[in-house]
Amino acid sequence: MQKIENLRWSILLLLLTLNFSCDQISKRIVRTEISDYEHISIIKDRFTLTKVENSGAFLSLGDNMPYIFRLIILTGLPLLFLGYGLYFLFSKTNLPLTMQIALCFLIGGGTGNLYDRIVHGSVTDFMHMDFYFFQTGVFNFADISIMIGIGMLLYHSIRNNQLKHEIN
């Protein structure tokens, strides 16, 4: 039984590390190879790279807040949530697999952006998509990890609700 728990911890740590590492490696490359606001077309202006330093939250929300509020809201609260997420992930051994993987994506991505905010004072964003009728903001791999984690949790929740309704 202990070997299974060790394997579980190893896989969870690997998923967390992969999410964090992909984000940080890509940001390091962007910081050294792309100038601020440089526009690099990857797929016919539908997918572009544009380096932006974001000192706010999602889509620069909170960028104009006083420093102390940004410190509390954009660093302190995420630190608490990520700490609790790690505790929850590793202490609850009976979580469904999809929920464990989703939490790894959420925590790995959140840690990547929080690390940037603490070490660099801002989060490096660099990807942008334009689908004619819809454009994204500029984002990074941590944001992708977070969205995948949220998507998986939504899927898990909807699936569980459907199963409960089928049983009743």
C-alpha positions in Angstrom: 0.0 0.0 0.0 2.9 2.4 0.8 4.4 1.8 -2.7 1.1 2.8 -4.3 1.0 6.0 -2.2 4.6 6.8 -3.1 3.8 6.2 -6.8 0.8 8.6 -6.5 3.0 11.3 -4.8 5.6 10.8 -7.5 3.2 11.2 -10.4 1.5 14.2 -8.8 4.9 15.9 -8.2 5.9 15.1 -11.8 2.6 16.7 -13.2 3.1 19.8 -11.0 6.8 20.1 -12.0 6.0 19.7 -15.7 3.3 22.4 -15.6 5.6 24.8 -13.7 8.7 23.9 -15.8 7.0 24.3 -19.3 5.7 27.7 -18.2 9.0 28.9 -16.8 11.2 27.6 -19.6 8.9 29.3 -22.2 8.9 32.6 -20.3 12.7 32.5 -19.9 13.0 32.1 -23.7 10.6 34.9 -24.3 12.3 37.2 -21.9 15.7 36.7 -23.6 14.6 36.4 -27.3 11.6 38.7 -27.8 11.6 42.5 -27.2 8.7 44.2 -25.3 5.6 44.4 -27.6 7.5 42.8 -30.5 4.9 41.2 -32.8 5.9 37.8 -34.3 3.4 36.1 -36.6 3.4 32.3 -36.2 0.2 31.3 -38.1 -0.9 34.1 -40.5 -1.6 36.7 -37.7 -4.1 34.2 -36.2 -1.5 33.1 -33.6 1.2 35.6 -32.7 3.9 36.1 -30.1 3.9 39.5 -28.3 5.9 39.9 -25.1 4.0 41.8 -22.4 4.8 42.2 -18.7 1.6 42.1 -16.8 1.7 43.6 -13.3 -2.0 43.0 -12.8 -4.1 39.9 -12.8 -6.0 38.2 -15.7 -6.1 40.7 -18.6 -4.2 43.3 -16.5 -7.1 43.6 -14.0 -5.8 45.4 -10.9 -2.8 46.8 -12.6 -3.6 50.3 -11.3 -4.3 49.3 -7.7 -2.0 50.7 -5.0 1.0 48.4 -4.4 -0.1 47.2 -1.0 -3.5 46.0 -2.4 -1.8 44.3 -5.3 0.6 42.6 -2.9 -2.2 41.3 -0.8 -4.7 40.4 -3.6 -2.3 39.3 -6.3 0.4 37.6 -4.2 -0.9 36.9 -0.7 -4.3 35.4 -1.6 -2.9 33.2 -4.4 -0.2 32.0 -2.1 -2.8 30.9 0.5 -5.0 29.3 -2.2 -2.0 27.4 -3.7 -0.8 26.3 -0.3 -4.3 25.0 0.5 -4.5 23.4 -2.9 -1.3 21.5 -2.3 -2.4 20.4 1.1 -5.8 19.2 -0.3 -4.1 17.4 -3.2 -1.7 15.5 -1.1 -3.8 14.9 2.0 -7.0 13.6 0.3 -6.0 10.1 -1.0 -9.5 9.2 -2.3 -9.8 12.1 -4.9 -10.9 10.9 -8.3 -8.1 10.8 -10.9 -9.5 13.6 -13.0 -9.7 15.9 -10.0 -6.1 15.1 -9.0 -4.9 15.9 -12.5 -7.0 19.0 -12.7 -5.6 20.3 -9.4 -2.0 19.6 -10.7 -2.7 21.8 -13.7 -4.3 24.6 -11.6 -1.6 24.5 -8.9 1.3 24.2 -11.5 0.0 27.1 -13.6 -0.8 29.2 -10.5 2.6 28.6 -9.1 4.2 29.6 -12.4 2.5 33.0 -12.5 3.0 33.6 -8.7 6.7 32.8 -9.1 6.9 35.5 -11.8 5.1 38.0 -9.8 7.4 37.4 -6.7 10.7 37.1 -8.6 10.2 39.5 -11.6 7.5 41.8 -10.2 5.2 41.0 -13.1 3.9 38.0 -15.1 5.4 37.5 -18.6 2.6 36.9 -21.2 3.4 36.3 -24.8 0.8 34.4 -26.8 -2.2 35.9 -28.6 -4.9 34.4 -30.8 -7.2 36.1 -33.3 -10.1 34.0 -34.7 -11.7 36.9 -36.7 -14.8 36.9 -34.6 -13.0 36.4 -31.2 -9.6 37.5 -29.9 -7.8 36.4 -26.8 -5.8 38.6 -24.4 -2.1 38.0 -24.3 -1.5 34.8 -22.2 1.2 32.2 -21.3 1.5 28.5 -20.6 0.5 28.9 -16.9 -2.8 30.4 -18.1 -3.3 27.5 -20.4 -2.6 25.1 -17.5 -5.1 26.9 -15.3 -7.8 26.9 -18.0 -7.2 23.1 -18.6 -7.5 22.5 -14.8 -10.7 24.5 -14.6 -12.1 22.7 -17.7 -11.3 19.4 -16.1 -13.0 20.3 -12.8 -16.1 21.5 -14.7 -16.2 18.3 -16.7 -15.8 16.3 -13.5 -18.6 18.3 -11.7 -21.0 18.0 -14.6 -20.3 14.3 -15.1 -20.9 13.7 -11.4 -24.2 15.6 -11.4 -25.4 13.6 -14.4 -24.5 10.3 -12.7 -26.3 11.4 -9.6 -29.4 12.3 -11.6 -29.3 8.9 -13.4 -29.1 7.1 -10.1 -32.1 9.0 -8.7 
